[in-house]
Amino acid sequence: METARLVALCGDWNCVLSEECDSIPEKALDSIRATVGKCQLLLQKKLPFFQSLIDMAETSLDKSNTPSNTKTAPEATINDLLGYWTLVADEISLSDSAFERLRIWRDELHWSVDHCPVTPARSQIVKRRGRSSKQLKRLPTPKSNKTKESQSVIGGVLNISSQNLLPSQKLGSNIKATKGVQKKPVRSRFAEFLRTKKAVLTEATTADYGQ
């Protein structure tokens, strides 16, 4: 059905080329040739290939019903037909739109070069992309309070660690703390003891001589 309709359109515009060639501007002639050429390519290549896919799908369906161990020609599924028909239907729609612009240019605008219909751009397929990873930003810290906050944090950590120390660890820490303190020199009293003893012996000797 679509094939017959497209063949008829191509035949009509080929007749326009042959009969009205002298009154059609060169730009319009190029548009007619390009549109007819694309439609003929669709008729000669893509539609016959779609028909061959239909035949392969029917053959594959028949062989699935009858078990066989021999390998045969390539097979086609319903998904193959649907996927390729989507492409073919898109090409048919583009050809119909192109022929309609030619009709408007001929019947309504009388091949005016200044008012020729503009071919719309094909809709672009927008691909879905993965989200780009974002780096987390650090929160700004006030410079004036940075030192105080760090000191308070360090002090809190030291207090907690000192509270959790074992008695032996506390004793060791106390010994290490006292090592840094300089001890005052202790004066020896042995010299005073000798002087006192000497004085006592001298007094006793003097007392003996007096008697």
C-alpha positions in Angstrom: 0.0 0.0 0.0 2.7 2.5 1.0 4.9 1.3 -1.9 2.1 2.0 -4.5 1.4 5.4 -3.1 5.0 6.5 -3.1 5.6 5.1 -6.6 2.6 7.2 -7.8 4.0 10.3 -6.1 7.4 9.8 -7.8 5.6 9.3 -11.2 3.6 12.5 -10.8 6.6 14.7 -10.0 8.7 13.1 -12.8 5.8 14.2 -15.1 6.1 17.8 -13.7 9.8 17.8 -14.4 9.3 16.7 -18.0 6.3 18.9 -18.8 7.0 22.1 -16.8 10.8 22.1 -16.9 11.0 25.4 -18.8 8.9 27.4 -16.3 10.4 26.0 -13.2 13.5 27.8 -11.6 16.7 25.9 -11.2 16.4 25.9 -7.4 13.0 24.2 -7.6 14.2 21.7 -10.1 17.0 20.7 -7.8 14.5 20.3 -4.9 12.2 18.1 -7.1 15.1 15.8 -8.2 16.4 15.5 -4.6 13.0 14.6 -3.2 12.2 12.1 -5.9 15.7 10.5 -5.6 15.4 10.0 -1.8 11.9 8.4 -2.3 13.2 6.1 -5.0 16.0 5.0 -2.7 13.5 4.2 -0.1 11.5 2.2 -2.6 14.5 0.3 -4.0 16.4 -0.5 -0.8 14.7 -0.1 2.5 11.2 -1.3 1.7 12.4 -4.5 -0.1 14.7 -5.2 2.9 11.7 -4.9 5.2 9.8 -7.3 3.1 12.7 -9.8 3.3 12.6 -9.4 7.1 8.9 -10.3 7.1 9.7 -13.5 5.1 12.5 -14.5 7.5 10.2 -13.9 10.5 7.5 -16.1 8.9 10.1 -18.8 8.1 11.5 -18.6 11.7 8.0 -19.0 13.1 7.3 -22.1 11.0 10.6 -23.7 12.0 10.0 -23.1 15.7 6.8 -25.1 15.4 8.6 -28.0 13.7 11.7 -29.3 15.5 14.8 -29.5 13.4 18.5 -30.1 14.1 19.9 -28.5 10.9 21.0 -24.9 10.7 19.3 -22.8 8.1 19.2 -19.2 6.8 19.3 -16.2 9.2 16.3 -15.7 11.4 14.3 -12.6 12.3 12.0 -11.9 15.2 9.1 -9.6 15.8 11.4 -7.2 17.6 13.6 -7.0 14.4 10.5 -6.1 12.4 9.4 -3.4 14.8 12.8 -1.8 15.1 13.4 -1.6 11.3 9.8 -0.5 10.6 10.4 2.5 12.9 13.2 3.6 10.6 11.2 3.0 7.5 8.2 4.9 8.8 10.4 7.9 9.6 11.7 7.9 6.1 8.2 7.7 4.7 7.1 10.6 6.8 10.0 12.7 5.6 9.2 11.9 2.0 5.6 12.9 2.4 6.6 16.2 4.0 9.0 16.9 1.2 6.4 16.2 -1.5 3.9 18.4 0.4 6.3 21.4 0.4 6.8 20.9 -3.3 3.0 21.0 -3.9 2.7 24.2 -1.8 5.6 25.8 -3.7 4.0 24.9 -7.1 0.3 25.5 -6.5 0.3 28.4 -4.0 3.6 30.2 -4.4 4.0 29.5 -8.2 7.6 28.6 -7.8 8.6 31.9 -6.2 12.3 31.7 -5.3 11.9 34.4 -2.6 9.1 32.5 -0.8 10.2 28.9 -1.2 9.1 26.6 1.7 11.9 26.0 4.2 12.8 22.4 5.0 12.5 21.9 8.8 15.5 20.5 10.7 15.2 16.9 11.8 14.5 16.5 15.5 17.7 15.6 17.3 17.8 12.6 19.5 18.7 13.8 23.0 20.9 11.2 24.7 20.5 10.7 28.4 23.8 11.3 30.2 24.9 10.3 33.6 25.0 12.8 36.3 28.3 14.4 36.7 29.9 13.9 40.1 30.1 17.1 42.1 32.8 17.8 44.6 31.7 18.7 48.0 32.8 22.1 49.1 34.1 22.6 52.6 32.3 25.0 54.9 34.2 28.3 55.5 35.8 28.7 58.9 36.2 32.1 60.5 39.9 32.9 60.7 39.7 34.7 64.1 38.2 31.9 66.0 40.3 29.2 64.4 43.1 29.2 66.9 40.8 29.4 69.9 38.6 26.6 68.7 41.7 24.4 68.0 43.1 25.1 71.5 39.7 24.2 73.1 39.5 21.0 71.1 43.1 20.0 72.1 42.4 20.8 75.7 39.3 18.7 75.7 41.1 15.8 74.2 43.9 16.1 76.8 41.4 16.2 79.6 39.5 13.1 78.3 42.7 11.2 77.8 44.0 12.0 81.3 40.7 10.9 82.9 40.9 7.6 81.0 44.5 6.7 82.1 45.1 3.7 84.3 46.8 4.3 87.7 50.1 2.9 86.5 49.9 5.2 83.5 49.1 8.2 85.8 52.1 7.3 87.9 54.4 7.1 84.9 53.1 10.4 83.7 53.8 12.0 87.1 57.3 10.6 87.1 57.9 12.0 83.7 56.6 15.4 84.8 58.9 15.5 87.8 61.9 14.7 85.7 61.8 18.1 84.1 61.7 20.0 87.4 65.2 20.9 88.8 65.7 19.8 92.4 67.3 22.2 94.9 70.7 21.1 96.3 70.4 19.6 99.9 73.1 20.9 102.3 74.9 18.1 104.2 74.7 18.2 108.0 77.7 15.9 108.6 80.1 18.8 108.8 78.0 20.5 111.5 77.9 17.2 113.4 81.7 17.0 113.4 82.0 20.6 114.6 79.5 20.0 117.4 81.2 16.8 118.5 84.6 18.5 118.5 83.2 21.4 120.6 81.7 18.9 123.1 85.1 17.0 123.4 87.0 20.3 124.0 84.6 21.3 126.8 84.9 17.9 128.4 88.7 18.0 128.3 88.8 21.5 129.8 86.6 20.5 132.6 88.9 17.5 133.4 91.9 19.7 133.6 90.1 22.2 135.9 89.4 19.5 138.5 
